[in-house]
Amino acid sequence: MTYEERLQHVSVLGAAGKMGSGILLLTAVEMADLSLKAVNQGKTFVLNAIDVSDEALAGVMRYLKAQILKIAEKKIVTLRHIYSGRRDLIDNDEIIAQYIFDVMNVVRPTTRLEASYDSNMIFEAIKEDAALKIKIFSEINTKNSKQPWFFTNTSSIPITVLDEGAGIGGRIIGFHFYNPPAVQKLVEVIRSKHTLQEVYEFALAYARSLRKVVVPAHDIAGFIGNGHFMRDILHAASEAEKLTKEISFVEAVYAINKISQDYLVRPMGIFQLIDYVGVDVCSFIMFVMNPYTKDEEIRSSLLDKLMEMGVKGGQYSDGSQKDGILKYEKGKVVAVFDPDKNEYIAISLFQAKVDEKLGAMPAPPAWKTVVGNKAKDDILKPYFGQLKSAASLGAGLARDYAKKSKEIGKHLVSSGVAFNDADVNTVLLTGFFHAYGPINEYLD
């Protein structure tokens, strides 16, 4: 089966979710572009958007239309060439409208899993629940005579567990998009012990067509991205707990969030990142990973406590940030949640006090001036050189944090999760938008 033939009939499970909708968009555009090639004229391309709610599916169809419009506007020159044989399409608006129609025409929204029984490929982006995934994969595998390939977006469950549990026989691969899939360039590709070579080769071809940066990872729970992120969370929580011997919990959270963002030149602090992903999501990823990790406990009592209190974070449907460990107003952090008082405490009440305690520090470069800068070493080396010798509490915490981040990265390589140091750095640079990789020599 050729690349085009494989993509003639596809299903996306969890199509209305945060990840599924992005995967649906990328796949719909890829399939529509294939259908518009002269060699594929007359062939039918079908993309089933499968989810449990008709209302949610209606919402994802509106999302698709809006996003396809943006895509069409950006590639109008290419579209004019594609539609050059259409004498009825004269101006750009007509061409864009036709392209939107052609992409949308590929998609079939449905709440019926049975639609996947005719698909050659299954993209899966449902709940991070191994038993549920195995149940659905098994059903499709039993009732689909085409022996479909399964591309799972799991960010933490070993692919071999899904492969063997569902009896797929190697027709599965981990294809972990980063959020949001339509924007993020990174994809982690993970083979199970049995993944067929042709499935792997197709995955690489598909990723290339989507212009994604591919990083391979070994089939170990959490892979590279969450393998680093979850341990980063555990370190941050531990450091905050240590600080509570001297300052309050909310002050400690503020301090570590500031250290991990400003001092380490990251796009956001660790507690803000937890909120962005979702306290509930992070907690569940740890729950999934923990049984597969040896000689370490991947579990946070802080996240567990917050979950019990209903503090979950995440985003609203419009993309704005929900309150989590931190409280937000117009996208800015304004308060920290106090579990003991069950309320948010305004940062303005203690910010000056904590900043003074952290002490003087070298002026850090702004993340925006460093990320993507080819001359970043000329900026970062002098800064970390000053941080290395600074005697303040904040500088010490930053050094310890950076060293721990490097240690985590090295552990991912030595324990066989990542193939090499460069892959760890690529995941953090590309998937987490860090300005530099955790495995570096800035503080050596």
N, C-alpha and C positions, 0 to 999 in steps of 0.2 A: 504493500500500500504506500503510495507516494505521500509527500508532505501535504499536498492539496487534498488528496483523497481522505487522509486522516482527519482533516479539518472540515470535511463536508457535513459531518453530523456530530455535534458536540453538546454536552450538557454541563451546566455550572450549578453545583449544589450550594445552597446558601447564597443565592444570587442577589438577594436584597440586602445583605449585610454589608458592613463597612469594607471588608476585604473582598467579598464576593462581587459586589457591584463594580469595583475597580477591575477585577479579573474579567467580568462580563464585558465591560467597556473595551478593554484591550483586545479581547478575543473577537468581539463583534466587528471591530474595525479591521482586524487582521483577516477575518473571514470574508468581509465585504470587499476588501481590497483584492483578495484572491478571486472573488466571483466576477470582478470587473475586468480581469485580464481576458484578452481575446481568446486564449486557449481554453478558458473555462466558461465561455458563453454557452448558455443553455443548461448548465449544471446548477443544481439546487444546493444551497448551503443553509443548514438549519442549526441554530444555537438555542437550546432550551434553557431558559432562565427559571430555575426551580427553587421555590421557597415555600414556606408553610402558610403565608398570608397573602391573600389577594390584594389587600390594601398596601402592603409593603411592596409587592410587585408593581402596583400602579405607580408608587413613588419612585421605584428604580427606573421605570420607563421614562418618567419625566427627567430624572437625572441623566439618563443616556442621551436624550434629545438635546439637553443643554450642553453636555460635554462634547457631543459629536459636532455641534455648531462651532464650538471653539476650535476643535481639531480641523474642521473643514476650512475655517477662515485662515488658519496658519499654513495650510497646504493648497491654497487656491491655485497656484501655478501648476502644481502636479495634477490637480483635478481638471483644470482646463485641458490638459493634454489627454487625460483619461477619457473625457467626454467629448473630445474633438470631433468625433463622428456624429454627434447628436446635434442636428441642425435646429432643433427646438430649444436648445439651451444656449442662450446668447450672453447674458450678463452674469456677473458673479453670483448675484442673489439666486438666480435660477439654478446655477450649477451647485451651489451650496445646499439649496433645498432638495435637489435630486440626490445628492450624496447622503444627506440625513435620511431621506426615504430609503435609500438602498441599504444603509447600515441597519436602520431600525427594522427593515423588512426581513433581515436574517433572524432576528430575535423572536422567540416564542415564549412568552411568560406563562407559567403554569405551576399549580400546587401539586401536581401529580408526578410522583417519582417514576411512574411507568413510562414517561416520556424519554427517560434515559435508557430504556431497554433497546433502543435502536441506535444509540450513539457509539461512535468509534473511540471517543475520548470523554473522560469525565474529569472536570475540574472540581475539586471539593474544597469548600471554605466554610464548613459548618462548625458547630461548637467543638472546642478542644476536649473531646471526650472519646477516648480510644474505643470503648465498648460501643458507643453510638456509631462511630465511623465504621467499625468492623461490621456491625449489623447491616448498615446501608450498603457497604461495598459488597458484602456477601449476597445480599438480595439482588443487586444489579448484576453481579457476576454470574449468578445462577440463571437469571431470566434474560440476559442479553447474550444472544448467540454469536455476536461479533467479537467476543473476547476483547472487550474494550481496555484501553489503557487508563490508569488512574493517576492523576496529578493532584497530590494532596498539598494543601497550603499549611499543614501543621507546622507550628514553630517550636514544638517541644517533644512530640511523641515519636519514638523510634519508628522508622519506616518498616523495618523488619517485623515489628509487632503487628502492624496493620496488614502487611503482606501475608504473613503466616496465619494470622487470626482470621482473615477473610478468604484464605485459600486462593489468592490471586495468581500465584505462580510467577512472580517477578514482573508482572505487567503493571508496576506501580513505581512511582518516584516521588521524592519530596521536592516540591517546587515552591519554595517559600518566598512569596512576594513580601516586600516591606510596605508599610502603610504610609500614604495611600498608594496602591499599586500603579495607578495611572501616572503618578508623579515620581515616585521613588525608582531609582535606577537599579537598585540591587535585587538580585534573586539568589538565594542559597539553594543549591541543587544537591540533594542527598539520595544516594542509591541505597536500597536495602541490600541484604546479603544475596538476594536473588534477582535484582533488577536486570532485565534483559538489556543487552547492549543497544539494540535498536530503539528502545524506549529512551535511553540516556542520550543517544545521538539526536533523536527528535527533540528532546528537551533543549539541547544546546542550540539546535536550529531555530526553534521557536523563540528562545531567548534572544538570539541574534536578530531575528526579524523584528522583535519588539525593542531592539536597541538597549537591552539590559546588560548590566555588569554581572557576570556570573561568578560566584565563589562556590567551589565544591566544599562539602563538609562530610566527615564520616558520620555514620548512623548512630550517634550517641545523643541521648536525650538533651534537648535544648539547643543542640547544634552550636554554631559559633555566636550568633547574635544574642540569643537568650542565655547561652552559657556564660557570656560576659556580663550581660545586663543584670541577671538575677543575682550573681555574686557581687556585683557593684552595689546593688540595693542592700544586700546583707551587710556589706562593709559600712555603708552610709548609716544604716540603722544602728550598727554596733558603735560607731563613732559618736552618734547622737546620744546614745545611752550613756556612754562614758562621760560626756559633757554634762549630763544631768546631775553629776556629783557637785558641779560648781554653779550651774545655771539651770533655769527651768526647762521643761521639755520643749515648749514652743520656741524658746530662745535657742536651744540646741539644734532644732530642726532648721530654723532660719540660718544659723551659722554654717551648718554642713551644706545646706542648699547653696549658700553664697560661695563657700569654698569650692564646691564642685562645678559651679558655673563661672564665676568671675576669676578666681585664682587659677583654675585649670583651663580657662578659655574654651568653655563649652557653650553650645547654643542655649541650653537651659540647665537649671540645677537638677540634681538627682530626684528630689521630692516632687519637683514640677514635672519631670519626665514620668514618674510613677503615675501622677494624676492624668497626664496626657494619654498614657496607655490604658490606665484604669487600675485602681487599687485592686479591684476584683479580678481583673485579667492577670495582673502580676501574681496575685495570691494563687490563682488557679494554675498558672504555669509552674510555679514552685511545687504545687501539689502533684502535678503530672511528672515533673522531673525527679522529685525526691526518691521515689522507689528505685530509680535506675542509677543513682549516684552512689559511689562507694567512698567510705571514709570521710564523708562530710554530710552535714545536714542542710539541705536546701529548703529552708523554712524560716519565715519571719514572724515572730510573736507579735511584732508591731502591726504588720499587715493583717494578721489574724484578728487582733483586737479591733482594728479599724473596721474590718468587715463585719464583725459582730455588732458594731455600732451603726452600721449602715453608711459608712463613709466609703464611697466607691470611685469618685472621679469619673473620668471618661469625657466624651463630648456629646453635645446636643446634636440634633439632626442637621443644624446649619453650620456645624463645625466649631462652634464656640465651646469654651472649656467649662465643664461642670466643676463645682467645688469638690475638693477631695481633702488631702492632707493640708492643702493650701486653699485659701479663698481668693476668688478672682473678681475684679471689677474692670470691665472694658479690656480684658486680656491681661491685666497687671495683677501681680500678687499683692494682696493687701492684708492678709491675716493668716494665722496658723491655727489648726485645730488642736484643741487641748482635750485629750480623752478623759482626763480626770474631771474637768468642768463641763464636758460635753458641749463646748461652744468654741467659736473662733475668737482668737485674741489678736487685736490689731497690731501689725508690725510696728506702726508708728509709736507704740507705747514702750517698745524696748529696743528698737533698731540702733539708736545712738549708743546705748549701753553695750550691746553686743559687739558693734563695730569697734568700739574702744577696747574691749577685751581682746578681740582678735589682733589688734595692734597694727602698727604701721607695716606696709608692705610695698614692694615695687609696683608701680603702676602697670597693671596687666594690659596687654593689647586687646582691643575689641575683637570679639569672635568674627564679626563681619569683615574685618580687615585682614584676617588670617586665612579663613576657610577658602580653599581654592586658589590661594595665592602661591604662585610658583616659587616665590622668594620667602616662603614662610619661615625657613630655617634662620634667615637673617633677622627675623623678628623674634622668634621663639627662643633661640639659643641665648641671647643676651638676657631676656626676661627670666628664663629658668635659672640662668647663672646667678642672677641677683636673688631669686627665690631660694636657691640652694643655701646661700649664706645668711639669709635673713633670720633674725632671732625671735620674731614674734610668734605668738600662739597660732595665728592664722597661717603663717608660712609653714610652720611645723605640720599642721593638719593637712595642708595642701601637699607637702612633700610625701607624707604618709599615704595620702589618697592616691597620688600619682604612682607611687611605688606599688601599692596594692593593685591598681589597675593593670600595671605591667605584669605583676605576678600572676594575675588572673589570666591575662593573655598568654603568657608562657605556659601556664598550666593547661590551657586548651590545646596547645601544641603537644606538650609532653604526654598528655593523657590520651592523645589520639583523636581528639575532636576535629581540630584544624590540621591541614596538611603542612602549614608553615606559618611563620610570623607574618609574612606579607598578607596572607589571607585574613588573619585576625584584624590587621590594620585596615584592610580594604572594607571589611564589614562595618567597622566603627566609623570609618571615614565616609562611606557611601550610605550605609543604612541608618546611621545615627547622626550624620552630618557633623561629626567631630572635626575639628580643625587639623588634628594630627592623630596618628595611631597610638594606642596605649603602649606598644612595644617600641620604645625609643631610647635614646641615650642622653636626653636633656638633663637628667639629674644624676647621671653616673659620675 
